[in-house]
Amino acid sequence: MQKPAIPKGTRDFSPEEMAKRNYIFDTIRDVFYLYGFKQIETPAMENLSTLMGKYGEEGDKLLFKILNSGDFLAGIDRETRHVTSLLASEICEKGLRYDLTVPFARYVVMHRNEIAFPFKRFQIQPVWRADRPQKGRYREFFQCDADIVGSDSLLNEVELVQIIDEVFRRFGIRVCIKINNRKILSGIAEIIGEADKITDITVAIDKLDKIGLDNVNAELAEKGISAKAIARLQPIIQLSGTNEEKIEVLKDIFANQGIADQVRNDGVNDGLIGVSEIETVLDKTKLLHLHADLELDLTLARGLNYYTGAIFEVKALDVAIGSISGGGRYDNLTGVFGLTGVSGVGISFGADRIFDVLNTLNLYPANAAQHTQILFVNFGDREVNHLLPIVSDLRQAGVRTEIYPDAAKLKKQMSYADDNHIPFVAIVGESEMATGKITLKNMTTGEQIGVNAAEIAEKLA
């Protein structure tokens, strides 16, 4: 007999765990609604052509591809079958979504005549990545995304910082919100003379926290970046000080380097534009009395190719785990689907990592579990008929109520209440039916009192 198992990197969730996860989803959803976002959903699978090429070479390798139905090898010659990349494109037309942003861009293009811009949407759905499972990294996990498309305003970035801050304030998780700008990274690549290697540079320095400076430098060298360029990069990616001090250093660097290839028609290079955008966001967030620290981190690159402006990442301060939220601006994403000139910016909360952080720190509120509040003992059909209207009224009043389904021994029914953490048991036998009373037992203290049906909701509160 085959032993039951689930794929590595996936998890089952018990009722207790689902109650906690729903607390996470409900908290994030409430904050999204507070800021005027509307919910949509997209399919679990997308056409592979929609997904490929949007996440960089490393991201493409992590896509779960779905075999075509039917005889998918028909017409494929023997030589092609031995070439994995070619074979995948021939026998797979669909793939599980890697994130929610690319499908959202596809949604915007397909529904552009139905959308009023700027369009503020959120999604809470699972995504899949063929990654190596490890602590805090899963192959199937939920993302909670909020995006604004159709507006270039930096007020959108400011608002997203507020949303991040408010969500983690409600959770009670201490975090640091890291911010950077891809234009700054592009400017840095130009300064060190490696503008054409911007993707390799960002992918490498984005791993600084994980693999350390020496390994980052080794990876840069492997990608063909010169030793001179790597040396010039060091003081920039190790830049320290306050946000204001970092900005002044960057202004000086970009203003005095003469970046010919990046000078725009107005005489300003992209590096300085990125610094100006960061400065605007930081200045406006100073007016908001945020609970979390906002840190300009020049090593933050978020390796996805589609970011073009501000980028965000959130780190928990009290638990060693990867980023628990992130995002950024992507000016060109809808263009690959035929709709140009639509700028977007968004953030994503990693619900599974937040779940792990809340478990580690034991930060769930007492009412997060949403257990049944009261169990009515079942003594038989006559008593059940007496109870059904009472139970119905309690449920109408919002009290989470159960009747034990079978007329089992009282000890078994009490054990059921204990096993399911039900705080109160209601006992209605012949004497209670005769007097119109209900015996209410507190399963924590053992205290028993007689109450009228109308008093139960008040007593439970």
C-alpha positions in Angstrom: 0.0 0.0 0.0 1.4 3.4 -1.0 2.2 5.7 1.9 0.4 9.0 1.6 2.6 12.1 1.1 2.5 15.6 -0.3 5.1 17.2 -2.6 8.1 18.8 -0.9 7.7 22.5 -0.4 3.9 22.2 0.2 1.9 21.9 3.4 -1.4 20.8 4.9 -3.1 23.2 7.3 -5.2 22.1 10.2 -8.4 23.9 11.2 -6.4 25.6 13.9 -3.8 26.7 11.4 -6.5 27.8 8.9 -8.1 30.0 11.6 -4.7 31.7 12.0 -4.2 32.1 8.3 -7.7 33.6 7.8 -6.7 36.1 10.5 -3.8 37.1 8.4 -5.8 37.3 5.2 -8.6 39.2 6.9 -6.2 41.7 8.5 -4.5 42.4 5.2 -7.8 42.5 3.3 -9.2 45.1 5.8 -6.2 47.4 5.3 -6.4 47.1 1.5 -10.1 48.1 1.6 -9.2 51.0 3.9 -7.1 52.4 1.1 -9.6 52.0 -1.6 -8.4 48.8 -3.3 -10.8 46.4 -5.1 -10.4 42.6 -5.2 -9.9 40.5 -8.3 -8.8 36.9 -9.0 -7.0 35.3 -11.9 -6.6 31.6 -12.9 -4.0 29.4 -11.2 -2.5 28.7 -14.6 -1.5 31.1 -17.3 -0.4 30.6 -20.9 3.4 29.9 -20.7 3.9 32.7 -23.2 2.4 35.1 -20.6 4.9 34.0 -17.9 8.1 33.3 -19.7 10.7 36.2 -20.0 9.1 38.3 -17.3 11.2 37.2 -14.3 14.7 36.9 -15.7 16.6 33.7 -16.6 16.6 32.5 -13.0 12.9 33.1 -12.6 12.1 31.2 -15.8 13.8 28.2 -14.4 11.5 28.2 -11.4 8.3 28.1 -13.4 6.1 25.0 -13.0 5.2 24.0 -16.5 2.0 22.0 -17.3 2.1 19.2 -19.9 -0.3 19.6 -22.7 -3.2 17.1 -22.6 -3.4 14.3 -25.1 -0.5 13.0 -27.1 1.9 15.8 -26.3 4.9 14.1 -28.0 3.2 13.7 -31.3 5.2 15.3 -34.0 8.3 15.9 -31.9 11.4 14.5 -33.4 13.8 12.4 -31.4 16.6 15.0 -31.3 14.3 17.7 -29.9 13.1 15.3 -27.1 16.6 15.3 -25.7 16.8 19.1 -25.4 14.9 20.1 -22.3 14.3 23.7 -23.0 13.1 23.1 -26.5 11.0 20.2 -25.4 9.2 22.2 -22.7 8.2 24.8 -25.2 6.8 22.1 -27.5 4.9 20.1 -24.9 3.9 22.8 -22.4 1.6 25.6 -23.3 0.6 26.5 -19.7 2.3 27.1 -16.4 1.3 27.7 -12.8 1.6 31.4 -12.0 4.9 32.5 -10.5 3.5 35.6 -8.9 0.3 37.7 -9.1 1.9 40.8 -10.8 2.4 39.4 -14.4 -1.1 37.9 -14.5 -2.5 41.2 -13.2 -0.7 43.0 -16.1 -2.3 40.5 -18.5 -5.7 41.2 -16.8 -5.3 44.9 -17.2 -4.6 44.6 -20.9 -7.5 42.2 -21.5 -10.0 44.3 -19.5 -8.7 47.8 -20.2 -12.0 49.0 -21.7 -13.8 48.0 -18.5 -11.3 49.6 -16.1 -11.3 53.1 -14.7 -7.8 54.4 -14.3 -6.0 54.7 -12.0 -7.0 51.2 -11.0 -6.3 50.0 -7.5 -6.7 46.2 -7.2 -5.7 43.5 -4.7 -5.4 39.8 -4.9 -5.0 37.1 -2.3 -4.2 33.8 -4.0 -1.6 31.1 -4.1 1.5 31.1 -6.4 4.0 28.3 -7.3 7.8 28.2 -7.7 10.0 25.2 -8.5 12.4 26.3 -5.8 14.5 24.3 -3.4 12.3 24.0 -0.2 13.9 25.4 3.0 12.8 27.3 6.1 10.5 30.1 5.0 10.7 29.1 1.3 7.9 27.0 -0.2 6.9 25.8 -3.6 3.3 26.7 -3.0 2.5 29.8 -1.1 0.0 32.6 -0.9 0.7 36.2 -1.9 -1.4 39.2 -0.9 -0.8 41.9 -3.6 -2.0 45.5 -3.9 -1.2 47.4 -7.1 -2.0 50.8 -8.6 -1.8 51.1 -12.4 -2.4 54.1 -14.6 -0.6 56.7 -12.4 3.0 58.0 -12.3 2.4 59.8 -9.0 4.9 59.1 -6.2 2.0 59.5 -3.8 1.2 55.9 -4.7 4.6 54.8 -3.3 4.0 56.8 -0.2 0.6 55.1 0.2 2.1 51.6 -0.2 4.6 52.4 2.5 1.7 53.4 4.8 -0.1 50.1 4.0 3.0 48.1 4.8 3.4 49.9 8.1 -0.3 49.6 9.1 -0.4 45.8 8.3 2.6 45.0 10.4 1.4 47.4 13.2 -1.8 45.4 13.4 0.1 42.1 13.5 2.4 43.4 16.2 5.5 42.5 14.1 8.5 44.8 14.3 9.9 45.4 10.8 12.3 47.4 8.8 11.0 48.7 5.4 13.9 48.8 3.0 13.6 51.0 -0.1 15.7 51.6 -3.2 15.2 52.6 -6.8 16.2 50.7 -10.0 17.1 54.0 -11.7 19.8 54.4 -9.0 21.1 50.9 -9.7 21.1 51.7 -13.4 23.1 54.8 -12.7 25.6 52.9 -10.6 26.1 50.3 -13.4 26.8 53.2 -15.8 29.3 54.8 -13.3 31.4 51.6 -13.0 31.4 51.1 -16.8 29.1 48.1 -16.9 25.7 49.5 -18.1 25.0 46.4 -20.2 25.4 44.1 -17.2 22.7 45.8 -15.1 20.7 42.6 -14.7 23.8 40.6 -13.7 24.7 43.3 -11.2 21.3 43.5 -9.6 20.8 39.8 -9.3 24.2 39.4 -7.6 24.0 42.3 -5.1 20.4 41.3 -4.2 22.0 38.2 -2.6 24.3 40.2 -0.4 22.5 39.4 2.9 22.3 35.7 1.9 25.7 34.9 0.6 28.0 37.7 1.8 30.1 40.3 0.0 32.9 37.9 -1.1 30.5 35.6 -2.8 28.7 38.5 -4.4 32.0 39.7 -5.8 32.8 36.2 -7.0 29.5 36.0 -8.8 30.0 39.4 -10.4 33.4 38.2 -11.7 31.9 35.0 -13.1 29.4 37.2 -15.1 32.3 38.9 -16.8 32.3 42.1 -14.8 35.8 43.6 -14.7 37.9 43.7 -11.5 38.1 47.5 -11.8 34.3 47.8 -12.0 33.8 45.5 -9.0 36.3 47.6 -7.0 34.4 50.8 -7.9 31.2 49.1 -6.8 32.3 48.3 -3.3 32.0 51.7 -1.5 28.6 52.2 -3.1 27.0 48.9 -2.0 28.6 49.3 1.5 27.4 52.9 1.9 26.3 53.6 5.4 24.8 56.4 7.4 21.4 58.0 7.7 19.0 58.1 4.7 19.8 61.8 4.3 23.6 61.2 4.3 23.3 58.4 1.7 21.2 60.6 -0.5 23.8 63.4 -0.4 26.6 61.0 -1.2 24.6 59.7 -4.2 23.8 63.2 -5.4 27.5 64.0 -5.4 28.4 60.7 -7.2 25.9 61.1 -10.0 26.4 64.9 -10.4 30.1 64.6 -10.8 30.5 61.4 -12.9 29.4 62.7 -16.3 27.2 59.8 -17.2 26.9 60.5 -20.9 24.8 57.5 -21.9 22.2 58.2 -19.3 21.7 61.9 -19.7 18.1 62.7 -20.8 16.9 65.6 -22.9 16.5 67.7 -19.8 20.1 67.2 -18.8 19.4 64.9 -15.9 20.6 61.3 -15.7 18.6 58.4 -14.5 20.7 58.0 -11.4 19.8 61.5 -10.2 16.1 60.9 -11.1 16.1 57.8 -9.0 17.7 59.8 -6.1 15.1 62.5 -6.5 12.2 60.0 -6.4 13.6 58.3 -3.3 14.0 61.7 -1.6 10.4 62.6 -2.4 9.0 59.4 -0.9 11.2 59.7 2.2 10.3 63.4 2.8 6.5 62.7 2.5 6.7 59.6 4.8 8.3 61.8 7.5 4.9 63.5 7.8 3.1 60.2 8.6 4.6 59.1 11.9 5.3 55.6 10.7 5.8 52.8 13.3 8.5 51.0 11.2 11.9 52.3 10.2 12.2 53.2 6.5 15.8 52.6 5.3 17.5 53.4 2.0 19.4 50.2 1.1 21.5 50.4 -2.1 22.0 46.6 -2.0 18.3 46.1 -2.4 17.8 45.0 -6.0 14.8 42.6 -6.1 16.1 40.5 -9.0 12.9 40.6 -11.1 13.5 42.3 -14.4 10.2 44.2 -14.6 11.0 46.8 -11.8 11.9 50.2 -13.2 11.5 52.7 -10.2 11.1 52.4 -6.5 11.6 48.9 -5.0 10.6 47.8 -1.5 11.4 44.9 0.8 10.3 44.3 4.4 12.4 42.4 7.0 11.1 41.1 10.3 13.4 42.3 13.1 12.8 39.5 15.7 12.8 36.4 13.5 15.5 35.1 11.1 13.6 34.7 7.9 13.6 36.1 4.4 11.6 39.1 3.3 8.0 39.1 4.4 6.8 41.7 1.9 8.2 43.5 -1.1 7.3 45.2 -4.4 8.1 48.1 -6.6 7.2 50.2 -9.7 7.1 48.6 -13.1 6.5 51.1 -15.9 6.9 48.7 -18.8 5.1 45.5 -17.8 1.8 45.9 -19.7 3.8 46.9 -22.8 4.7 43.3 -23.5 1.0 42.6 -23.8 0.4 45.4 -26.2 -0.6 48.2 -23.9 2.1 50.9 -23.6 2.3 54.0 -21.4 0.6 52.4 -18.3 2.7 52.7 -15.2 2.2 50.5 -12.2 3.4 50.1 -8.7 2.6 47.4 -6.1 3.5 45.4 -3.0 3.1 41.8 -2.1 2.7 40.3 1.4 4.1 36.8 1.9 1.3 35.2 3.9 3.2 32.0 4.6 6.2 33.7 6.0 4.0 36.0 8.0 2.3 32.9 9.3 5.6 31.5 10.4 6.7 34.8 12.1 3.4 35.1 14.0 3.7 31.5 15.2 7.3 32.0 16.2 6.5 35.2 18.2 3.1 33.9 19.4 1.4 37.1 18.3 -2.0 35.8 17.4 -4.9 37.4 19.4 -7.0 35.2 21.6 -10.0 35.5 19.3 -8.1 34.6 16.1 -9.0 30.9 16.4 -12.7 31.5 15.9 -13.6 28.3 17.8 -17.2 27.2 18.4 -18.3 29.2 21.5 -21.0 26.8 22.8 -21.8 23.1 22.3 -25.3 21.8 23.1 -25.3 18.3 24.5 -27.5 15.8 22.6 -29.7 13.6 24.9 -32.0 12.4 22.1 -34.5 13.3 19.5 -37.0 15.0 21.9 -34.3 17.2 23.4 -32.8 18.0 20.0 -36.2 19.2 18.7 -36.4 21.5 21.7 -32.9 22.9 21.1 -33.1 23.5 17.3 -35.0 26.8 17.6 -32.6 28.0 20.4 -29.5 27.1 18.4 -30.9 28.8 15.3 -31.6 32.0 17.3 -28.0 31.9 18.7 -26.5 31.5 15.2 -28.7 34.4 14.0 -27.2 36.5 16.8 -23.7 35.6 15.6 -22.9 33.0 18.3 -20.8 30.1 16.9 -22.9 27.2 18.0 -22.9 23.4 17.6 -25.2 20.5 18.6 -23.4 17.2 19.1 -24.8 15.1 16.3 -25.3 11.8 18.2 -26.9 11.0 21.5 -23.6 9.6 22.8 -22.5 9.2 26.4 -22.1 12.6 28.2 -18.4 11.9 28.8 -17.7 11.5 25.1 -19.6 14.8 24.3 -17.6 16.6 27.0 -14.4 15.3 25.6 -15.3 16.5 22.2 -15.8 20.0 23.7 -12.4 19.8 25.4 -10.6 18.5 22.2 -12.1 21.3 20.1 -11.4 24.1 22.7 -15.1 24.9 23.1 -15.4 27.1 26.2 -19.0 26.5 27.1 -21.3 23.4 27.1 -25.1 23.8 27.3 -27.0 20.9 29.0 -30.8 20.6 28.4 -32.4 17.5 29.8 -35.9 16.8 31.1 -35.6 19.1 34.1 -34.3 22.0 32.0 -37.0 21.5 29.5 -39.6 21.6 32.2 -38.3 24.8 33.8 -37.3 26.5 30.5 -33.7 26.9 31.8 -30.4 25.9 30.3 -27.5 24.6 32.4 -24.4 26.4 31.1 -21.1 24.9 32.0 -17.8 26.8 31.8 -15.3 24.2 30.6 -12.3 26.2 32.0 -13.6 26.7 35.6 -16.1 23.9 35.8 -18.7 26.4 37.0 -22.3 25.6 36.1 -25.2 28.2 36.1 -28.8 28.1 35.0 -29.7 30.7 32.3 -32.6 31.5 30.0 -32.0 31.0 26.3 -32.1 34.8 25.8 -29.3 35.3 28.3 -26.8 32.9 26.7 -25.3 35.4 24.2 -24.7 37.9 27.0 -23.1 35.3 29.3 -20.8 34.1 26.5 -19.6 37.7 26.0 
